[in-house]
Amino acid sequence: MQRVTILGSTGSIGVSTLDVLARHPERFEVFALTAATRWQPLLEQCLAYTPQCAVMSDPSAAEQLRQALQRSGSKVEVLSGTEALVAVAQDSSVDTVMAAIVGAAGLLPTFAAVKAGKRVLLANKEVLVMAGHLFMAAAKTHGAQILPIDSEHNAIFQCLPLAGPLAQGIALAELGVSKIVLTASGGPFRQLPLSQLSQVTPEQACNHPNWSMGPKISVDSATMMNKGLEFIEACWLFNARARDVEVVIHPQSVIHSMVEYVDGSVLAQLGNPDMRTPIAHALGMPERLPSGVERLDLVRSARLDFEALDEERFPCMTLARQAAERGGTCPAILNAANEEAVAAFLASQLQFNDIAQVIAAVLDSVESAEPVSLDAVQQADLSARQRARVAIQQISAKQ
């Protein structure tokens, strides 16, 4: 029986994780569920899965959850704040931690799980983007098992030899790998005329053709920043150089990523676009668990298309590659600027094309440093957010 903490249980990954866990009650027990402010969905999850405790980042939301649980007769303990998130991530009775908090907010609890030597199912790509060197070094030092949940990185992991390089520092060349190929759907605006991009709405940006995701990740997919963050994440997870990773557009989202070997072989992982597949793979590894995902019908799929990445259409991908190549705290600066710009776009303060403009301005104006500690990373994150807010105000004032 594995005891599982889900960091970010009310998001799409958290919901999918609970669905998989519920299919295997003889193997898994929910220890803790966490959310930021959405106490009503967390209340429903607590009543359905009876965790030992529930954590909310926001104290007022935690109090509302506490009162609602008391009225229902539930004995689930309710905690709040970052310290509580850290506590349920590193608790000695927990075996597995699903790290699914979106954005920089997941940094500290995910690190806590790694330093406690947990099996960490990593769905928060920003942790590696912000502090990849520190994260992978901590995993190696403390014996944590890192299993990627992003469909692309999980696909790469499945296509590598079992003695893959996660947290071990093994070079791809030692495994006979010549290239990693990340696939990208191209999002909802892959074929939209460039002249119309500035007019798209948040609702249109969140309407992904293949995946059901939260608003922030959906916008990142539309700008291709999501793929840019995954590009940086892949470099850290698989000990790859930027030139070892290629991004191609694959509109059907059936091939989730590929690994090319020096002998000319290309291994690909295929499946319907459903996050329960990588979640079940990571939860059951080395066994395979039924996930509830509909089987892939290749005949019905009929075709698999590929296109080169258009960097004029997707400048965020170019910015992410540049940040990866520059190193230091540049990826953390990139991530912070993107989070602020996407939030402003969702609030209708920026146009769609302005997101890349804000990120570029912040990368040009915030000095990069060596990410020698989490404090240094968090300081870079703070400085980038402050500069991004200034840039957002300047751009919105002209509109």
Protein Blocks (a to p, Z undefined) as FASTA:
>chain_A
ZZdddehjlbmklmmmmmmmmmmmmlpccfbdcdfklmmlmmmmmmmnopabdcdfblkl
mmmmmmmmmmnopabdcdedjklmmmmmmomkbmbdcdfbgcjklmmmmmmmmmnopacd
dfblklmmmmmmmmmmmmmmnopacddfbfklmmmmmmpcfklcehnlpafklnopabdc
dddehiamlmgcfklmmmpcfklmmmcfkbccdfklmmmmmnommmmmmmmmmmmmnopa
fklpccdddfkomagbdcddfkopacdddddddfklmmmmmmmombdcdehiacddfkln
opacdddddfklmmmlmmmmmmmmngmjllmmmmmmmmmmmmmmmnopacfklmmmmmmm
mmmmmccdddfbfklmmmmmmmmmmmmmmmmmmmmmmZZ
